[in-house]
Amino acid sequence: MTASPYSSTEETTNACRACRLLLGPCTDQLRDVLLHHVPLSTFPHVIKQNISNLPRLTAPQLNLILPRGSTYTGNYNDMDIPLLYTLLRNICRIPPHSNGWGYDPDPTDRSLSANIEKIRIARNQCVHSSSPVLSNADFNAIWSTVRSAVVDLDSFLNNGNQYEREVDFLRHETMDPVNDRYYIEELRKQAKDDAATREILHGLKRKVDEMDTDSIENRNKMMKLKDDVSRLKNAAVPSNVKAIHECDILKWKKDDKLFLETHNFTAMLEKVNNKTHVTFVGVPGSGKTATARHIALMLQQKGYEVVPIKDIKKIEEYCDPKNPQVFAIDDVVGVFGLQETKLNLLSDYQDRIINPVMSKTKTLMTCRETVYRKAIESSSLFTDENNIVLLHSEAYALNHTDKKNIMKMYNIDINMLSSDSLTSASKMFPYLCKLFSTERKFKRYGSAFFENPVPCILKELEEMKKQNRIQYASLVLCMINDNKISKKILGEIKNDAVDKKMIEMKQSVLQKCKVSGTTDNFEFVDALSEMEGTYTKLCGTDYSFVHDSMLEIVAYHFGCNFPDVILQFMSSSYIANYVKIQKCQTEKSKNERKQVSEREQKEKNVVVT
């Protein structure tokens, strides 16, 4: 898949979103700070008194602050951040922050001047950039810094968190309202009230009845509208569920912009076209989910309805006997290990998968390689190689050209890896390229990151544990709470058993991570936001790990030091597959010392004899 170098990407969206933040609510907030210090009615007098303190201003800036005639006809709403910063610094008598006006403030400095300075610096970083893109790491750092400043300035203005709400709104507001906002809202309305669906049907029928069928073009339009009416009438998937699916698929399409069709993709696609079901098998981070979703989106272009499901039973419930569908199921028989309940369900419904009611319908599944090796012994669904894509087999493995093309797509220097390094690179190569491109810290490891990534990530976690305890604690909380955390989950404490467990879990984690129990919940959410794209991702209002493998690495790092917390709070599935009982080192040392002592005593006895 070849994309134009000027195509919209996640990084170009980051740059646009950051500009909207700084040129919108941040600018309005600084105007309010100026208004707080200098009411508009007194502005001409204050300018007259302080004009000698102002640095050289441009002609447009002077026109905005100097009175015309005897009255001031300007408006604070015409002022941008550079002019507002100049006025706040020079005429409002705001004490400078510890490093002084015009210099980077300390990250922990929350004074009024420091927060104004942080917004100015962020604005210059975005507006004066020579590149139209902003990496996820840079975007998250800017957003976190600016949001923190906005929260403090709201507190200063005592405005009821007015601009904090606007910042949070912009963080997830669509950047393409014409294309997706209206559609999503319509689907949500359908989910709330089936009357909306009936209204759409009524409108479509009216169009059919009113259409002039004299021209071939109109007759074709009428036939398409009739098909739409029929499809809506006979929809197998409930409208509320369809709305959720559409939101998921929009996310797929966003991620799919960075999917690369490798040399073996044609063979994979041919297998899907010829079979009713295909399972993509590989290690975490190998691209099995991305490949399955990319093919599902291709089938959607051919008229298929994409149905993402987690419960295999839904295949029977949602199956449409008249229209082709593609069911997509991730980790079909377990994530951390083979789950017997999921395997049994798969066996119960395998006839629906092998012989779907609608002959064109497909089922695309993914499975971890270690789980597949166990499942193949118990399920006939996995025994036919014609229905399996083993991503690391000779037929489907990435070659050197594929790997170099993936590196190019993520703007990674292809000369960094030698031919031997490319050969020995981890099977997680696609995911590692994404990580390497979003987190600067990983770049210091060079080719070692691609050949042996887990020790590199563990080292970064160790540094985070020491230098940024809140970030580390937030990752552990997400891991312990079954890969899901949010301000709501942390903050809405009730008196039921679930919330008591949450309180106990949070207290235990913060104690182990040496983080104060009085830390505000928004600080944990901000920390997760800062790591978005590298360690975390946002799903609605909840944060989760950007990839299952990252959860497992964090669990290993934390569990090596605090296995008692893992045993107490982690899921039984994780414990069953990842926790191994070993002899206590202290007990082992005692036994060794006892054996040495006994041996020495025997030697003494021999001598005495």
C-alpha positions in Angstrom: 0.0 0.0 0.0 1.7 3.2 -1.2 0.6 6.5 0.4 1.3 10.1 -0.7 3.9 11.8 1.5 1.2 14.5 2.1 -1.5 12.1 3.2 -3.3 12.8 6.5 -1.8 10.7 9.3 -2.1 10.5 13.0 0.9 12.8 13.3 -0.6 15.5 11.0 -3.8 15.3 13.1 -1.7 15.7 16.2 -0.2 19.0 14.9 -3.7 20.4 13.9 -5.2 19.4 17.3 -2.4 21.0 19.2 -2.8 24.2 17.2 -6.6 24.2 17.9 -5.8 23.8 21.6 -3.4 26.8 21.8 -5.1 29.1 19.4 -8.5 28.4 20.9 -9.1 27.8 24.7 -5.6 28.7 25.7 -5.7 32.1 24.0 -9.2 32.8 25.4 -7.9 31.9 28.9 -5.0 34.3 28.7 -7.4 37.0 27.6 -9.4 36.3 30.8 -6.2 36.6 32.8 -5.4 40.0 31.3 -9.0 41.1 31.9 -8.6 40.0 35.5 -5.6 42.3 36.0 -6.6 45.1 33.7 -10.4 45.7 33.1 -11.0 47.0 29.6 -12.2 50.4 30.8 -8.8 51.0 32.5 -6.7 49.6 29.7 -5.8 52.9 27.9 -4.6 54.4 31.2 -2.5 51.4 32.1 -0.9 51.4 28.7 -0.1 55.1 28.9 1.6 54.5 32.3 3.6 51.5 31.1 4.3 52.2 27.5 8.0 52.7 28.3 8.2 49.3 29.8 6.9 47.6 26.7 9.5 46.1 24.2 9.4 47.0 20.6 6.0 46.1 19.2 4.9 45.6 15.6 2.6 48.1 13.9 -0.4 45.7 14.0 0.3 45.1 17.7 0.5 48.9 18.4 -2.8 49.4 16.6 -4.4 46.9 18.9 -3.3 48.6 22.2 -3.1 52.3 21.5 -6.2 54.5 21.7 -7.5 56.1 18.6 -8.4 59.7 19.5 -9.6 60.1 23.1 -11.0 56.5 23.5 -9.8 53.0 23.3 -11.6 51.2 20.6 -9.7 47.9 20.7 -10.8 44.5 22.0 -8.9 41.8 24.0 -10.5 39.2 21.6 -8.3 40.6 18.8 -5.1 39.8 20.7 -3.0 36.7 20.1 -0.7 34.8 22.5 2.5 36.7 21.7 0.8 40.1 22.4 -1.1 38.8 25.5 2.2 37.3 26.9 4.0 40.7 26.4 1.2 42.6 28.2 0.8 40.1 31.0 4.6 40.1 31.6 5.1 43.9 31.4 2.0 45.7 32.6 0.3 43.4 35.0 3.0 43.2 37.7 2.9 39.4 37.8 5.9 38.1 39.7 8.3 36.1 37.5 8.7 32.4 38.0 11.9 31.0 39.6 13.8 30.9 36.3 12.7 34.3 35.2 10.4 35.6 32.4 11.4 34.3 28.9 13.0 31.1 30.1 11.7 27.6 30.4 10.1 27.2 33.9 10.7 24.2 36.1 8.1 21.5 35.2 6.9 21.4 38.8 6.5 25.2 39.0 2.8 26.0 39.2 3.0 29.7 39.7 0.9 32.1 37.5 3.9 33.3 35.5 5.2 29.7 35.0 1.8 28.6 33.6 1.7 31.6 31.2 5.2 30.8 30.1 4.4 27.1 29.5 1.5 28.1 27.1 3.8 30.6 25.3 6.5 28.0 24.8 4.0 25.3 23.6 2.5 27.8 21.2 5.9 28.6 19.6 6.8 25.0 19.4 3.6 24.2 17.4 3.2 27.4 15.3 6.9 27.9 14.4 7.5 24.3 13.5 8.8 23.7 10.0 7.1 20.3 9.9 3.3 19.7 9.5 3.5 16.7 11.8 3.8 16.1 15.5 4.8 12.7 16.9 2.6 11.0 19.5 5.3 11.4 22.1 5.7 15.2 21.5 1.9 15.7 21.2 1.2 13.9 24.5 4.0 15.9 26.2 2.7 19.2 24.9 -0.9 18.3 25.7 -0.1 17.2 29.3 1.9 20.3 30.0 -0.6 22.7 28.6 -3.6 20.9 30.3 -1.9 21.2 33.6 -1.3 24.9 33.1 -4.9 25.4 32.1 -6.1 23.6 35.2 -4.0 26.0 37.4 -5.1 29.1 35.5 -8.8 28.0 35.8 -8.2 27.8 39.6 -6.7 31.3 39.6 -9.6 32.7 37.6 -12.1 30.7 39.8 -14.2 30.0 36.7 -15.5 26.6 37.5 -12.9 24.7 35.4 -14.3 26.4 32.2 -11.2 25.9 30.1 -10.2 22.5 31.5 -13.5 21.2 30.1 -12.9 22.7 26.7 -9.4 21.2 26.6 -10.7 17.8 27.4 -13.4 18.2 24.8 -10.8 19.1 22.1 -8.6 16.2 23.1 -11.1 13.8 21.5 -13.2 16.0 19.2 -13.3 14.8 15.7 -10.9 16.5 13.2 -13.2 15.6 10.3 -16.8 16.4 11.3 -18.2 16.3 7.8 -17.0 12.8 7.3 -17.7 11.1 10.6 -19.3 13.2 13.3 -22.8 13.3 11.8 -22.7 9.6 10.9 -21.7 8.6 14.4 -24.3 10.8 16.0 -27.0 9.3 13.7 -26.0 5.8 14.7 -26.1 6.7 18.4 -29.6 8.1 17.9 -30.5 4.8 16.4 -29.1 3.0 19.3 -31.2 5.0 21.8 -34.4 4.9 19.8 -35.4 2.5 17.1 -37.9 5.1 15.9 -34.9 6.8 14.3 -34.4 3.8 12.1 -38.1 3.8 11.2 -37.8 7.4 10.2 -34.8 6.7 8.0 -36.8 3.9 6.3 -39.7 6.2 5.8 -37.5 8.8 4.3 -35.9 6.3 1.9 -39.3 5.0 0.9 -40.5 8.5 0.2 -37.5 9.1 -2.0 -38.2 5.9 -4.0 -41.9 6.9 -4.4 -41.1 10.4 -5.5 -38.2 9.5 -7.9 -38.7 10.1 -11.6 -37.7 6.9 -13.3 -37.5 8.3 -16.8 -33.7 8.4 -16.9 -31.4 5.4 -16.5 -29.4 7.3 -13.9 -32.6 7.8 -11.8 -33.6 4.2 -12.2 -30.2 3.0 -10.9 -30.5 5.4 -7.9 -34.0 4.0 -7.2 -32.7 0.4 -7.2 -29.9 1.4 -4.8 -32.4 3.1 -2.5 -34.6 0.0 -2.6 -31.5 -2.1 -1.6 -30.9 0.3 1.3 -34.5 0.0 2.5 -34.3 -3.8 2.3 -31.0 -4.0 4.1 -32.3 -1.7 7.0 -35.5 -3.7 7.3 -33.8 -7.1 7.5 -30.7 -6.0 9.5 -29.5 -9.0 11.6 -27.4 -6.9 14.0 -29.4 -4.7 16.3 -29.1 -0.9 15.7 -27.5 -0.2 19.1 -24.8 -2.9 18.5 -24.3 -1.7 14.9 -23.6 1.8 16.3 -20.8 0.4 18.6 -19.4 -1.6 15.7 -19.3 1.5 13.4 -17.3 3.4 16.1 -14.8 0.5 16.3 -14.5 0.3 12.5 -13.7 4.0 12.4 -10.8 3.4 14.7 -9.7 0.5 12.5 -9.7 2.8 9.5 -7.5 5.3 11.3 -5.0 2.6 12.3 -5.2 1.1 8.8 -3.5 4.2 7.3 -0.2 2.7 8.6 -0.8 -0.8 7.3 1.7 -2.1 4.7 0.8 -4.8 2.3 3.9 -7.0 2.3 5.2 -9.4 -0.3 3.1 -12.2 1.0 -0.2 -10.3 1.4 -1.6 -11.4 -1.9 -1.3 -15.0 -0.8 -3.1 -14.2 2.5 -5.9 -12.4 0.7 -6.3 -15.3 -1.8 -6.7 -17.7 1.1 -9.4 -15.5 2.7 -11.3 -15.2 -0.7 -11.3 -19.0 -1.1 -12.2 -20.0 2.5 -15.1 -19.4 4.8 -12.7 -19.0 7.8 -9.1 -18.1 8.3 -7.0 -17.8 11.5 -4.0 -15.5 11.6 -1.4 -16.9 14.0 1.7 -15.0 15.3 3.4 -13.6 18.4 2.1 -10.4 20.0 3.1 -7.5 17.9 3.5 -9.4 14.7 0.6 -7.7 12.9 -2.0 -10.5 13.0 -4.8 -8.3 14.2 -3.8 -5.5 11.8 -3.8 -7.9 8.8 -7.2 -9.4 9.7 -8.8 -6.0 10.1 -7.2 -4.7 6.9 -8.7 -7.6 4.9 -12.1 -7.1 6.7 -12.0 -3.4 5.5 -11.2 -4.5 2.0 -14.2 -6.9 2.1 -16.4 -4.0 3.4 -15.6 -2.1 0.2 -17.0 -5.1 -1.7 -20.3 -4.9 0.1 -19.6 -7.1 3.2 -20.9 -6.0 6.6 -18.1 -6.0 9.1 -19.1 -7.5 12.5 -16.4 -7.3 15.2 -17.3 -9.7 18.0 -15.8 -11.0 21.3 -18.3 -13.8 22.0 -18.3 -16.6 19.4 -22.0 -17.2 20.2 -22.8 -13.9 18.5 -22.1 -15.5 15.1 -25.4 -17.4 15.3 -27.2 -14.4 16.8 -26.0 -11.9 14.2 -25.8 -14.0 11.1 -27.6 -12.6 8.1 -28.9 -15.3 5.6 -29.2 -12.8 2.8 -26.2 -10.5 3.0 -22.5 -11.3 3.1 -20.7 -10.6 6.4 -17.2 -10.8 7.8 -17.0 -11.7 11.5 -13.7 -10.6 13.2 -12.6 -12.2 16.4 -9.4 -11.4 18.3 -7.6 -14.0 20.4 -10.4 -16.4 19.7 -9.4 -19.0 22.4 -7.6 -16.9 24.9 -5.1 -14.0 25.4 -2.6 -15.1 28.1 -3.1 -18.8 27.5 -5.6 -21.4 26.2 -8.9 -20.9 27.8 -10.9 -24.1 27.9 -14.3 -22.3 28.0 -13.5 -20.4 24.8 -12.2 -23.5 23.1 -15.3 -25.5 24.0 -17.5 -22.7 22.7 -15.5 -22.6 19.5 -16.2 -26.3 19.1 -19.9 -25.9 19.8 -20.2 -23.2 17.0 -17.6 -24.4 14.6 -20.3 -25.7 12.1 -21.6 -22.1 11.8 -18.0 -21.0 11.0 -17.2 -23.8 8.5 -20.6 -23.7 6.9 -22.2 -20.3 7.3 -25.8 -19.7 6.5 -24.8 -17.1 3.8 -22.2 -18.9 1.7 -20.1 -15.8 1.1 -19.8 -15.0 4.8 -16.3 -15.1 6.3 -14.9 -15.4 9.8 -11.4 -14.0 10.4 -9.8 -15.0 13.7 -6.5 -14.3 15.4 -4.5 -16.5 17.8 -1.2 -16.2 19.6 1.3 -18.7 18.5 1.8 -20.3 21.9 -2.0 -20.6 22.4 -2.3 -22.1 18.9 0.2 -24.8 19.6 -2.0 -26.0 22.5 -5.3 -25.5 20.7 -4.2 -27.5 17.7 -4.3 -30.6 19.9 -7.9 -30.1 20.9 -9.7 -28.4 18.0 -10.2 -29.7 14.5 -10.8 -26.1 13.4 -7.1 -25.4 13.7 -5.8 -28.6 12.1 -6.3 -27.8 8.5 -3.3 -25.7 7.3 -5.4 -24.4 4.4 -7.3 -22.2 6.9 -4.3 -21.0 8.8 -1.9 -18.1 8.2 1.3 -18.7 10.2 2.9 -15.3 10.1 6.3 -16.6 11.0 6.3 -19.6 8.7 8.5 -19.7 5.6 5.5 -18.9 3.4 4.4 -15.7 5.2 7.3 -14.4 7.2 8.6 -10.8 6.5 11.6 -10.6 4.3 14.3 -7.9 4.4 12.4 -5.7 1.9 9.2 -5.9 3.9 11.1 -4.9 7.1 12.8 -2.0 5.3 9.5 -0.7 3.9 7.9 -0.8 7.4 10.9 1.2 8.7 10.5 3.7 5.9 6.8 4.0 6.7 7.7 5.0 10.3 10.5 7.3 9.2 13.2 5.0 10.7 16.7 5.0 9.1 16.9 1.7 7.2 20.7 1.8 7.4 20.5 1.4 11.2 20.0 -2.4 10.8 22.5 -4.5 9.0 21.4 -7.5 7.0 22.3 -9.8 10.0 20.3 -7.5 12.3 17.3 -7.7 10.0 17.5 -11.5 9.9 17.7 -11.8 13.7 15.1 -9.0 14.4 12.3 -10.0 16.8 9.1 -11.4 15.4 7.4 -8.4 17.0 9.0 -6.2 14.3 6.0 -4.2 13.1 5.0 -3.3 16.7 8.6 -2.4 17.5 8.8 0.0 14.6 5.7 1.8 15.9 7.2 2.0 19.4 10.6 3.1 18.1 9.0 5.9 16.1 6.8 7.2 19.0 9.2 7.1 22.0 12.6 8.9 21.8 14.1 7.0 24.7 14.0 3.7 22.7 16.2 5.3 20.0 19.2 5.1 22.2 19.2 1.3 22.0 19.7 1.3 18.3 19.5 -2.1 16.6 19.5 -3.9 19.9 15.9 -2.7 20.4 14.8 -4.7 17.4 16.8 -7.8 18.2 16.1 -8.0 21.9 13.4 -5.5 22.8 12.0 -6.8 26.2 15.2 -6.0 28.2 15.2 -2.5 26.7 11.5 -1.9 27.7 12.2 -3.3 31.2 15.1 -0.9 31.6 12.9 2.0 30.6 10.3 0.9 33.2 13.0 0.7 35.8 14.0 4.3 35.1 10.3 5.3 35.1 9.8 3.6 38.5 12.6 5.8 40.0 12.1 9.1 38.2 8.4 9.3 37.5 6.6 7.2 40.1 3.1 8.5 39.2 3.6 7.3 35.6 4.8 3.9 36.7 2.0 3.6 39.3 -0.6 4.5 36.7 0.6 1.7 34.4 0.5 -0.8 37.3 -3.0 0.3 38.2 -4.1 -0.2 34.6 -2.5 -3.6 34.6 -3.9 -4.8 37.9 -7.4 -3.5 37.0 -7.7 -5.9 34.0 -6.2 -3.5 31.4 -8.7 -0.6 32.1 -8.4 2.6 34.1 -10.0 6.0 34.0 -10.8 9.0 36.2 -14.3 7.6 36.8 -13.0 4.2 37.8 -10.5 5.8 40.2 -12.8 8.5 41.5 -16.3 7.1 41.9 -16.0 5.1 45.1 -19.2 3.5 46.4 -19.8 1.0 49.2 -20.2 -2.2 47.1 -17.7 -5.1 47.0 -16.2 -4.1 43.7 -15.3 -0.6 44.7 -13.9 -1.9 48.1 -11.6 -4.1 46.1 -10.7 -1.1 43.9 -9.8 0.9 47.0 -7.7 -1.9 48.4 -6.0 -2.5 45.1 -5.2 1.2 44.7 -3.8 1.6 48.2 -1.6 -1.5 47.8 -0.2 -0.4 44.4 0.5 3.2 45.6 2.2 1.9 48.7 4.5 -0.5 46.6 5.2 2.3 44.1 6.0 4.8 46.9 3.3 7.2 45.7 1.3 9.3 48.1 -2.2 8.0 48.8 -3.5 11.6 48.6 -2.4 12.0 45.0 -5.3 13.5 42.9 -6.8 11.0 40.5 -6.4 13.4 37.6 -2.6 13.1 38.0 -2.8 9.4 37.2 -5.1 10.1 34.2 -2.7 12.8 33.0 0.2 10.4 33.3 -1.6 7.9 31.2 -2.3 10.6 28.6 1.4 11.5 28.5 2.2 7.9 27.6 -0.5 7.6 24.9 0.8 5.9 21.8 3.8 4.4 23.6 2.4 2.5 26.5 -1.3 3.4 26.5 -4.2 4.1 24.3 -7.6 5.7 24.9 -10.8 3.7 24.4 -13.8 6.0 25.0 -13.1 7.4 28.5 -10.9 4.5 29.6 -7.2 4.0 29.1 -5.7 0.6 28.3 -2.4 -0.7 27.2 -1.4 0.1 23.6 -0.7 -3.7 23.2 -1.2 -6.8 25.3 2.5 -7.5 25.2 3.1 -4.2 27.0 0.7 -5.2 29.8 2.7 -8.5 30.2 6.0 -6.7 30.4 4.7 -4.3 33.0 3.2 -7.2 35.0 6.6 -9.0 34.8 8.5 -6.0 35.9 6.2 -5.2 38.9 5.6 -8.9 39.7 9.3 -9.7 40.1 9.3 -7.3 43.1 5.8 -7.7 44.4 4.4 -11.1 43.5 1.9 -10.9 46.4 0.0 -8.1 44.7 -0.1 -10.0 41.4 -1.5 -13.1 43.2 -4.0 -11.0 45.1 -5.5 -8.9 42.2 -4.5 -10.2 38.8 -7.0 -12.4 36.8 -6.9 -16.1 37.3 -6.1 -16.6 33.6 -2.9 -14.5 33.8 -1.8 -16.3 37.1 -2.5 -19.7 35.6 -0.3 -19.1 32.6 2.4 -16.7 33.8 3.0 -17.2 37.5 5.4 -20.1 38.3 6.1 -21.3 41.8 9.8 -21.4 42.7 11.7 -22.3 45.8 12.3 -19.4 48.1 15.8 -18.1 47.7 16.2 -17.7 51.5 15.1 -21.3 52.1 17.4 -22.5 49.3 20.3 -20.7 50.8 19.6 -22.2 54.3 19.5 -25.7 52.8 22.8 -25.1 50.9 24.5 -23.8 54.1 23.1 -26.8 56.0 24.6 -29.2 53.4 28.0 -27.5 53.5 28.0 -27.6 57.3 27.1 -31.3 57.4 29.9 -32.0 54.8 32.4 -30.1 56.8 31.4 -31.9 60.0 31.9 -35.3 58.2 35.3 -34.2 57.1 36.2 -33.3 60.7 35.0 -36.6 61.9 37.1 -38.4 59.3 40.2 -36.4 60.5 39.4 -37.2 64.1 39.1 -40.9 63.3 
